[in-house]
Amino acid sequence: MRDLTRLELITEAVRAALEEVAGISPHLLDKLIDEDWGRRYGRPVRLGKNPTRPMTRILAAGNDAVRLLEHLYRHGTDRTSGPRIQALRQIVLQNYHRDAAGRLRWRTAEKEGGAGLPPSSRAVVSPYDTSARYARHGHITSWKGFSAHLTETCAPDGPNVITDVRLSRRGLLPAEHLVDNGYTSLVHLEQAAREHQVTVTGPLPANPTRQHRQGKGFARDDFHIDYEQQQVTCPQGQVSAGRHCPYPTSSPTAAPLIVARFTKSQCRPWPARTQCTSTADSARTVGFPPRKLRDLQLRVRTGQQTPEWKARYAVRPGVEGTINARTR
């Protein structure tokens, strides 16, 4: 299904580029377009549930796209800078590559010869708007396009006013910003306080470990972290093996993760190992953020359990009506 979605994108990108050239310099297509091109790109592409010869069509669309781009480069260099032509060029690069023999190949998720797929944050999903991206909310809702951000004042002594989301640029930064959990990464909280002197208030995601979710066994918070000695001690008194250091993450909003490892020989002798690891023969690894972010994490998680925090945050749900009206 992913391949068919990408095939639709390639085919529509070729059609969009042809339409653009036809509207600007139709004579450039005289020696390129024939009846076969008309059948393939004469109308918006809509593939059926089980299209015939999908891989043949994938390579044919790619070869057509490359042929069109090369033709325009040879015969109309000054007219190949239109937005849809540039979009086609980018879409081709993101979906095809050349093998060692120079043949056009379909990119796959496996990075064969350095030819993997781009991350969804960079992949173009429409030839008509190259800034649109694949987006997802939770585990069910996904779309191709944009996310709308709304900010609304919530002072008790005045009307609620929808403000611009570029608060810093317009000199409208609040002392406290109530947000949902889509904005409450540790990096966001620390950066807002350090760079803008704004307290970002919202539910911080809970501890993701299996033991914490199930409410039994030794969770991450049961381990003692010694940042000075760079070691972690488990509830049974075992000390992590070797040094640990921050690992960068692929997301700019995720905190760098420090990983401490315990060996199988450390974990195997203890009868309580099943409360710590998933299988009897495995060892435990514990991941946690650097000290500054870890202290912030503990402080926020403790604070959001208090009645004062809940009463202050109760103001925020009023914006849901605004978001609902905007969506409709």
C-alpha positions in Angstrom: 0.0 0.0 0.0 2.9 2.4 0.7 4.3 1.7 -2.7 1.0 2.4 -4.4 0.7 5.6 -2.4 4.1 6.7 -3.6 3.2 5.6 -7.2 0.2 7.9 -7.1 2.4 10.7 -5.9 5.0 10.2 -8.7 2.3 10.0 -11.4 0.5 13.1 -10.1 3.8 14.9 -9.9 4.6 14.2 -13.5 1.1 15.3 -14.5 1.4 18.5 -12.5 4.8 19.3 -14.1 3.4 18.7 -17.6 0.4 21.0 -16.9 2.8 23.7 -15.7 5.0 23.4 -18.8 2.0 23.4 -21.1 0.8 26.6 -19.6 4.1 28.4 -19.9 6.0 27.0 -22.9 3.8 24.3 -24.6 6.3 24.0 -27.6 8.8 22.4 -25.3 6.6 19.3 -25.2 6.2 18.9 -28.9 8.9 16.3 -29.3 8.1 14.5 -26.0 4.4 14.0 -25.6 2.6 11.2 -27.5 -0.7 9.3 -27.0 0.8 7.0 -24.4 1.7 10.0 -22.2 -1.8 11.3 -22.7 -3.3 8.1 -21.4 -1.0 8.0 -18.4 -1.1 11.7 -17.4 -4.2 13.1 -19.0 -6.2 13.1 -15.8 -5.6 12.9 -12.0 -4.3 9.5 -11.0 -6.5 7.2 -9.0 -5.2 3.6 -8.6 -7.6 0.8 -7.9 -7.4 -1.6 -5.0 -5.3 -4.1 -7.1 -3.6 -2.3 -9.9 -2.0 -4.5 -12.6 1.8 -4.7 -12.8 2.5 -2.1 -10.0 6.3 -2.4 -10.2 6.3 -2.0 -13.9 4.2 1.2 -13.5 6.5 2.4 -10.7 9.6 2.2 -13.0 7.7 3.5 -16.0 6.6 6.6 -14.1 10.1 7.1 -12.8 11.6 6.9 -16.2 9.0 9.3 -17.6 9.8 11.8 -14.8 13.5 11.6 -15.5 13.0 11.9 -19.2 10.8 15.0 -18.7 13.3 16.7 -16.4 16.2 15.9 -18.8 14.3 17.1 -21.8 13.4 20.4 -20.1 17.0 20.9 -19.0 18.3 20.4 -22.5 15.7 22.5 -24.3 14.4 25.0 -21.8 16.9 25.7 -19.1 15.5 29.1 -18.3 12.0 27.6 -17.9 12.7 24.7 -15.6 12.4 26.6 -12.4 8.6 26.5 -11.9 7.4 25.2 -8.5 5.8 22.0 -9.9 8.9 21.1 -11.9 11.1 21.7 -8.9 8.7 19.6 -6.8 9.0 16.8 -9.4 12.7 16.9 -9.2 12.6 16.6 -5.4 10.0 13.8 -5.5 12.1 11.8 -7.9 15.2 12.1 -5.8 13.3 10.9 -2.7 11.7 7.9 -4.4 14.3 6.6 -6.9 18.1 6.1 -7.0 20.6 4.9 -9.5 22.3 1.5 -9.0 25.9 0.8 -9.8 25.0 0.2 -13.5 23.2 3.5 -13.7 19.7 2.0 -13.8 16.8 3.7 -12.1 15.7 1.8 -9.0 12.8 2.2 -6.5 13.9 3.3 -3.1 13.0 1.0 -0.2 13.1 1.3 3.6 16.3 -0.8 3.6 19.3 1.3 3.0 20.8 -0.7 0.2 23.9 1.1 -1.1 22.9 4.1 0.9 19.5 4.4 -0.9 17.0 4.4 1.9 13.8 6.5 2.2 13.9 10.0 3.7 12.3 10.6 7.1 8.6 11.6 7.0 9.6 15.0 8.3 11.4 15.7 5.0 9.5 13.7 2.5 7.4 15.7 0.0 3.8 14.4 -0.1 2.3 16.7 -2.7 3.6 18.3 -5.9 1.3 21.3 -5.3 2.7 22.2 -1.8 6.2 21.0 -1.0 5.9 22.2 2.6 3.1 19.8 3.4 4.2 16.7 5.4 2.8 13.4 6.7 1.5 14.0 10.2 0.0 11.8 12.9 -2.0 12.3 16.1 -1.9 9.4 18.5 -2.1 5.9 17.0 -5.2 6.3 14.8 -5.4 9.7 13.1 -3.0 10.5 10.3 -3.0 12.9 7.4 -0.9 14.6 4.8 -0.9 18.4 5.2 -0.4 20.7 8.2 -1.0 21.0 11.9 -2.9 24.2 13.1 -1.7 25.7 16.3 -4.0 28.0 18.4 -3.2 30.1 21.4 -5.9 31.8 23.4 -5.7 34.1 26.4 -7.3 32.8 29.6 -7.1 35.6 32.2 -9.9 35.5 34.7 -10.7 39.2 34.4 -11.0 39.6 30.7 -12.4 38.0 27.5 -10.6 35.1 25.9 -8.8 36.3 22.7 -7.2 34.1 20.1 -3.6 35.4 19.7 -0.9 34.8 17.2 1.1 31.7 17.7 4.4 33.6 17.1 4.2 35.1 20.6 7.9 35.9 21.0 8.1 37.7 17.7 5.1 39.9 18.6 6.1 40.6 22.2 3.2 38.6 23.6 4.9 36.0 25.7 3.0 35.0 28.8 4.5 34.2 32.2 2.9 30.8 32.0 1.7 28.8 29.0 -0.9 26.1 29.5 -0.5 23.4 26.8 -1.5 19.8 26.2 0.9 16.9 26.3 1.8 17.3 22.6 4.1 20.3 23.7 5.4 19.0 27.0 8.7 17.3 26.1 11.5 18.0 28.6 13.4 19.8 25.9 10.5 22.2 25.3 10.0 22.9 29.0 13.7 23.6 29.6 14.1 25.7 26.5 11.1 27.8 27.2 12.3 28.7 30.7 15.9 29.3 29.6 15.3 31.3 26.4 12.0 33.0 27.0 11.4 32.9 30.8 8.1 31.2 30.2 6.8 28.4 32.4 5.2 25.7 30.2 2.6 23.8 32.1 1.1 20.6 30.9 0.9 16.9 31.7 4.4 15.4 31.3 4.2 11.8 29.8 4.4 9.1 32.4 7.3 6.7 32.8 7.2 4.4 29.7 8.8 1.3 31.3 6.7 -2.0 31.4 7.1 -2.2 35.1 5.7 1.2 35.7 2.7 0.6 33.3 1.8 -2.7 35.0 2.4 -1.3 38.5 4.7 -4.1 39.5 8.3 -4.9 39.4 11.3 -2.5 39.5 10.7 0.6 37.4 13.3 3.1 36.4 12.6 5.3 39.4 13.6 2.4 41.7 17.2 2.6 40.5 19.6 5.0 42.2 21.4 7.3 39.7 24.8 8.7 40.7 25.7 11.3 38.2 29.1 12.1 39.8 30.4 8.5 39.7 28.5 7.8 36.4 26.9 4.7 37.7 23.5 3.3 38.5 22.6 1.0 41.4 19.7 -1.4 41.1 17.3 -2.2 43.9 19.3 -5.4 44.6 22.5 -3.5 45.1 24.2 -4.3 41.8 26.2 -1.4 40.1 25.9 -0.9 36.4 28.8 -2.1 34.3 31.0 0.4 32.5 30.5 4.1 31.9 27.4 5.6 30.4 27.0 8.7 28.3 24.2 10.6 26.5 23.0 9.2 23.3 21.5 11.7 20.8 18.0 11.1 19.6 16.4 11.4 16.1 13.8 13.9 17.3 14.8 17.5 18.2 12.1 17.5 20.9 13.4 14.4 22.7 15.9 14.6 25.5 19.3 12.9 25.0 19.2 9.5 26.7 21.8 8.1 29.1 21.8 4.3 29.1 23.2 2.2 31.9 23.7 -1.5 31.3 23.7 -4.5 33.7 25.2 -7.8 32.6 23.6 -11.2 32.6 26.0 -12.4 35.2 24.8 -9.6 37.5 21.1 -10.2 37.0 21.0 -14.0 36.8 21.8 -14.9 40.5 18.9 -12.8 41.9 15.5 -14.5 42.5 13.9 -11.1 41.9 15.2 -10.8 38.3 11.7 -11.6 36.9 10.5 -8.3 38.5 13.2 -6.5 36.6 13.6 -8.2 33.2 11.1 -9.7 30.8 12.8 -13.1 30.5 14.9 -15.2 32.9 18.1 -15.1 30.8 18.1 -11.4 29.9 19.8 -8.4 31.5 18.5 -5.0 32.3 19.2 -1.6 30.7 18.0 1.6 32.3 17.6 4.9 30.3 17.3 8.3 31.8 17.9 12.0 30.8 20.9 14.1 31.9 20.8 15.5 35.4 19.4 18.9 34.6 16.5 17.4 32.6 16.0 14.6 35.1 15.6 17.1 38.0 13.1 19.0 35.9 11.2 15.8 35.1 10.9 14.7 38.7 9.9 18.2 39.8 7.2 18.5 37.1 5.8 15.0 37.7 5.6 15.6 41.4 3.9 19.0 41.0 1.3 17.8 38.5 -0.1 15.5 41.2 -1.0 18.3 43.5 -4.5 19.9 43.8 -3.0 23.3 43.1 -1.5 22.3 39.8 -4.8 20.6 38.7 -6.8 23.7 39.6 -4.5 25.9 37.7 -4.4 23.6 34.6 -8.2 23.3 34.7 -8.4 26.6 32.8 -6.9 25.1 29.7 -9.8 22.8 28.5 -11.7 26.0 27.5 -9.6 26.2 24.3 -10.9 22.8 23.1 -14.1 24.5 22.0 -12.0 27.0 20.0 -10.0 24.2 18.4 -13.2 22.3 17.6 -14.8 25.4 16.0 -11.6 26.0 14.0 -11.5 22.4 12.8 -15.1 22.4 11.7 
